[in-house]
């Protein structure tokens, strides 16, 4: 700094010497150029000192020197000593005090003082400079550029469209003078992009936004890694594509914006003057993704980024109010997710602080008024304090006044004020409030025409208000209008999928309550949107979070099915249950669709589908040990978050490609229904070897649906209290199992109560119906329970009778199996061209066994399998590593696990088998294994058919289901912890049945269900066997 001030101190002396030496009539041109260079160095030094110290006295010194002293004193000095100058000398003197430099100083003074006179002076000076740079002048493009920027700034202050149009025109002129290869071309591309994007924001013309994006991309190409202005181009392009997302809802744009913002932030490390801006913009983009996906990690990251930005904007910083506002929005959003009042109170304080920094006349005052109003209204909803609601209404009215017709945020203010006054109506019953709310919502809707991303929200809000009037007046017209708005909102493809799903569910609920004809249509659309909602998440872990969240709609399929049953559409009820359950398995299964038949018609199309599907599956089943583990270790690191962002962007691209491919396949003759929800006629194939018994549980009603291969499905309505009582049954079973070690008698009695209740309220009625239908005893039957019912042991319901003092259960009369869905059972029976052993050929059986102090019987168990069987391969102890098990999976068609099993209630894809050392074979590992030769798996491990308590029971996420998905046709698993002592006995008896009956009509894996039933019957007869030990083992699949 001292060297800079010394340079300034010497400056005037240098200037005087230059003038005396060089401003001579006889001086050659090069001496005038030297004088200009000396003076410009002095000017730059003064201006640099101002920029570094932000001392206004330095700026004033600069202006006075160059505007007064430099011009007037220089002219006087020349006149006194040399008389009138020639035109050539006069031109060089003007170059000693360039208008552009004076304009830059005036513009900087405007930025500090906000005095419009300074901005006007800068524009005049830039126009003067342009006149001094006629066509052909090397600096003409710079003059165009500088004048354009100044005029654009005036537009931002006054809103005069003439200024914006002139700025764009000037930037185009500058760009024409900077052809490819010009070092300043990237700046002109960038500045023109900013101009046309600003015009888009005023007019809504998508052509302008598209042009801005193209220009920003061109500028970025000219600013490769290492370019000093690359971060600016990354930031600007990110802003433009995010704006396009807001207009079109295309998630690809949002994902690209996030990646670009993250890249820009990396180029703006701590200390960079634009770091706070990048933190802020990046945070806004990530929060927008949270609003689309509900992924809490995005919200937490956004809040953290906003806090970092606020720290870089201390009191006095012009952008502080923006950071206060954005951080407030973030913590308020977190409150809405978690209910933590501390977040809401912090949000209100932050909004008030932001409002204080935005006094009347501030361009962002309306935004702060609006956001503070929303926050205090939210507090009213929690506390009931009418003062908060009244304040919110006043604030919303003030905001609306600042957003007159034509303001881009007017629709938002209309909508928010409408919600507030409708809320007051709900408390005061003042009809005027309700009528005003309806008028305001209508006005907001007019400003959100078809194609507007917020149109669905406006339609829904208007629907709620009109529905409220219907509930008050009973006017049928209001009911019809409300339903019509909800239907349009749910159908509006340009709005957010999760918003549309919410509206569709509300539409179905209202229509059903009023017995409206649109109910079934609403349910169908809701189920379709529920499937689509998973497309926004790149991995199965993220998809599970959506389905297990508060808006996961776990009972939607059962609710829809119950309505179909009410209306006699039992087959359609089956279709709805199939469509809305086990969505993750369904999506993954679709990616593994066999393409042999299509390949015969169009091999290239089949290859494209398989290639894209495999990429998507690889992404969907990405190991948590990669970005997710990194995030768990340190959520603040940009590297791990960047991986997640890239996954989102890649998922979008691949999903879009696959959608186009599927459309092309459906246009092929014979493939019109490719990957569509299966019709009942196809699902019915699941019952080809015995009836499938679906148990549907809804708050509206509970039913049993019996699917038969050769006739329509049959329904049995259960008692009206069963839905609520089923939750209690689940709780009773869980409580009983917790006492298995400490109070075995209590445990035994508790499980017996559950089994008896299941028999009395459900299974006895099923058996009666099976008798009516002519289904013989000892027939195979499949249970397909929904929701929490999937954790209940229907196969062991009873006792159904007592014979010679021995209780008998439903398992004594039927050979029971389970299936997650009908589709899973159909797929388990489909032929596999990869397999073919001769019928008398033994399977290749892999045994994975690990014993320890808590599992001392494992050694006896695996030796019983291995004994006298040369087709058995064992991985025991230290041989049983994760890598070895995965490697041997493909070489064997049967597998037997004898080890610990672990549930992970927070992350079900980490349910696992314990292997050697710290190794685990997780559920995710299993589904990543596509096993073409797989037939049968015996999972002699705890909880191998048990689910975590994560709120997504309809997804049936357990190890046995994963084994079935990966290719095993039949699987035996455990519903809870298995008694180690039972392992050897069960194993010996089971495999004896599997290999002894050579004359059995059932070959190979198909014997497993009967073999298990017969083994369990033997186990029950042993001394001291408690109920939980024989009920535990179940058969799943074909």
Secondary structure, DSSP 8 states (H G I E B T S, - for coil): -HHHHHHHHHHHHHHHHHHHHH--TT--HHHHHHHHHHHHHHHHHHHHHHHHH--HHHHHHHHIIIIIIIIIIHHHHHHHHH-S--HHHHHHHHHHT-HHHHHHHHHHHHHHH--HHHHHHHHHHHHHHHHTS-TT-TTHHHHHHHHHHHHHHHHHHH--HHHHHHHHHHHHHHHHTS-TT-TTHHHHHHHHHHHHHHHHHHH--HHHHHHHHHHHHHHHHTS-TT-TTHHHHHHHHHHHHHHHHHHH--HHHHHHHHHHHHHHHHTS-TT-TTHHHHHHHHHHHHHHHHHHH--HHHHHHHHHHHHHHHHTS-TT-TTHHHHHHHHHHHHHHHHHHH--HHHHHHHHHHHHHHHHTS-TT-TTHHHHHHHHHHHHHHHHHHH--HHHHHHHHHHHHHHHHTS-TT-TTHHHHHHHHHHHHHHHHHHH--HHHHHHHHHHHHHHHHTS-TT-TTHHHHHHHHHHHHHHHHHHH--HHHHHHHHHHHHHHHH-TTS-HHHHHHHHHHHHHHHHHTT-TTHHHHHHHHHHHHHHHGGG-SSHHHHHHHHHSTTS-TTHHHHHHHHHHHTT-HHHHHHHHHHHSSHHHHHHHHHT---HHHHHH-HHHHHHHHHHHHHHHHHHT--TTTHHHHHHH-TT-HHHHHHHHHHHHHHHHHHHHHHHHHHHHHTSTT-TTTTS---HHHHGGGGTTS-EEEEEE-SS-EEEEEE-SSS--EEEE--TTHHHHHHHHHHHHHHHHTTTTT-HHHHHHHHHHHHHHHIIIIIHHHHHHHHHTT--TT-EEEEEE-GGGGGS-GGG-EEEEEETTEEEEHHHHSEEEE-S-HHHHHHHHS--TT----TTS---EEEEE---TT-TTHHHHHHHHHTT-TTEEEEEGGG--HHHHHHHHTT-SEEEEES-EE--SS-GGG-EEE-STT-EEEHHHHHH---TT--EEEEESTTTT---SSS-GGG--SHHHHHHHHT-SEEEEESS---TTHHHHHHHHHHHHHHH-TT-SS-GGGGHHHHHHHHHHHHHTSTT--HHHHHSEEEEE-
